């Protein structure tokens, strides 16, 4: 009986911890966003780069009023964690000639920034 309870608790722990971890990632991501992204981007207004409100789930190169480079206009699809990760890792590899040159080399930092971007609804 004791072994069954321990097994169930062990298997359920990640399910209970996941929302808390996502919140931690988003909080860390917000700090990283301020350090690495805010020089060119803002949640609610276009700056040097496009605004990020609602970016996760949005069609690539579709923020109204922003003048995208020809390089990024060629990209197809939507911004998802799977498309944002390589973009943040090396935007020039994804879209050579794009305006964005900053790279976020650390995978955990990218994950946190993406978690924060997902909160910008």
C-alpha positions as CSV (number, residue, x, y, z in Angstrom):
1,X,0.0,0.0,0.0
2,X,2.7,2.4,1.0
3,X,4.6,1.6,-2.2
4,X,1.5,2.3,-4.3
5,X,1.0,5.7,-2.7
6,X,4.6,6.6,-3.2
7,X,4.4,5.6,-6.9
8,X,1.3,7.6,-7.4
9,X,2.8,10.6,-5.7
10,X,6.0,10.3,-7.7
11,X,4.0,10.1,-11.0
12,X,1.7,12.9,-10.1
13,X,4.3,15.4,-8.9
14,X,5.3,16.7,-12.3
15,X,1.6,17.3,-13.2
16,X,1.1,19.4,-10.1
17,X,4.4,21.2,-10.5
18,X,4.1,22.1,-14.1
19,X,1.9,25.3,-13.7
20,X,4.2,26.6,-11.0
21,X,7.2,25.9,-13.2
22,X,5.6,27.7,-16.1
23,X,4.9,30.7,-13.9
24,X,8.5,30.7,-12.8
25,X,9.7,30.5,-16.4
26,X,7.4,33.4,-17.3
27,X,8.7,35.5,-14.4
28,X,12.3,34.7,-15.3
29,X,11.4,35.3,-19.0
30,X,10.0,38.8,-18.2
31,X,13.3,39.8,-16.5
32,X,15.3,38.4,-19.5
33,X,13.0,40.1,-21.9
34,X,13.7,43.4,-20.2
35,X,17.5,42.7,-20.4
36,X,17.7,41.3,-23.9
37,X,14.7,42.3,-25.9
38,X,13.2,45.6,-24.6
39,X,15.9,47.7,-26.3
40,X,14.1,46.9,-29.6
41,X,10.7,45.5,-28.6
42,X,7.8,46.3,-26.3
43,X,4.6,44.3,-25.6
44,X,2.2,47.0,-26.7
45,X,4.0,49.1,-29.3
46,X,6.2,48.8,-32.4
47,X,9.7,50.0,-31.8
48,X,12.8,49.0,-33.8
49,X,11.2,45.6,-33.7
50,X,7.5,44.7,-33.8
51,X,5.4,44.6,-30.6
52,X,5.0,41.3,-28.9
53,X,1.5,41.4,-27.5
54,X,-0.2,38.2,-28.8
55,X,2.9,37.1,-30.8
56,X,2.6,33.5,-29.7
57,X,0.1,32.0,-32.1
58,X,0.3,34.9,-34.6
59,X,1.2,34.5,-38.2
60,X,4.9,35.4,-38.8
61,X,5.4,38.9,-40.1
62,X,1.9,40.0,-39.4
63,X,2.0,42.7,-36.7
64,X,0.0,45.7,-38.1
65,X,2.0,48.8,-38.8
66,X,5.5,47.2,-38.6
67,X,7.8,47.4,-41.7
68,X,9.3,43.8,-41.8
69,X,12.4,43.0,-43.8
70,X,12.1,41.0,-47.0
71,X,13.9,38.2,-45.2
72,X,11.3,37.7,-42.6
73,X,8.4,38.2,-45.0
74,X,9.6,35.1,-46.8
75,X,9.0,32.9,-43.7
76,X,5.8,31.0,-43.5
77,X,3.8,29.7,-40.5
78,X,3.0,31.0,-37.1
79,X,5.1,32.0,-34.0
80,X,4.9,29.0,-31.7
81,X,7.5,27.8,-29.1
82,X,8.8,25.5,-31.8
83,X,9.4,28.4,-34.3
84,X,10.4,31.0,-31.7
85,X,13.2,28.8,-30.2
86,X,15.4,28.6,-33.3
87,X,14.6,32.2,-34.2
88,X,15.8,33.4,-30.8
89,X,18.8,31.1,-30.9
90,X,20.0,32.5,-34.3
91,X,17.7,34.8,-36.3
92,X,20.2,35.2,-39.1
93,X,20.3,31.5,-39.6
94,X,16.4,31.3,-39.8
95,X,16.1,34.4,-42.0
96,X,19.4,35.7,-43.3
97,X,19.3,39.4,-43.8
98,X,16.5,40.0,-41.2
99,X,16.7,43.1,-39.0
100,X,17.1,41.0,-35.8
101,X,20.7,40.1,-34.9
102,X,20.6,39.5,-31.2
103,X,21.0,35.8,-30.3
104,X,19.9,34.1,-27.1
105,X,22.3,31.2,-26.9
106,X,21.1,29.6,-23.7
107,X,18.2,27.2,-24.2
108,X,16.8,27.8,-20.7
109,X,16.8,31.5,-21.3
110,X,15.0,31.1,-24.6
111,X,12.4,28.8,-22.9
112,X,11.8,31.4,-20.3
113,X,11.5,34.3,-22.8
114,X,9.0,32.2,-24.8
115,X,7.0,31.4,-21.7
116,X,6.8,35.2,-21.0
117,X,5.9,36.0,-24.6
118,X,3.0,33.4,-24.3
119,X,1.6,35.5,-21.4
120,X,1.3,38.6,-23.6
121,X,-2.3,38.3,-24.7
